[in-house]
């Protein structure tokens, strides 16, 4: 279970962001608009940390 979620420091508090988190070699992404749901009920996309890092890098370009 991923517990150390991080939201971009550039985001505002409008819940229109994606949070990234990781544990070991697994990373995840979730929508902050779902924050009213219990943590275990929030949809999460998971992949290897390397895959999530490559995805985030591609978004920055």
DAQUI-V68335 format. One record per helix or strand of 2 or more residues. SS is the DSSP state (2 for helix, 1 for strand). FROM is the first residue (numbers start at 1). TO is the last residue. If there is no record, write none. Layout:
ss:SS from:FROM to:TO
ss:SS from:FROM to:TO
This chain:
ss:1 from:6 to:7
ss:1 from:18 to:23
ss:1 from:26 to:31
ss:2 from:32 to:34
ss:2 from:39 to:41
ss:1 from:45 to:48
ss:2 from:49 to:60
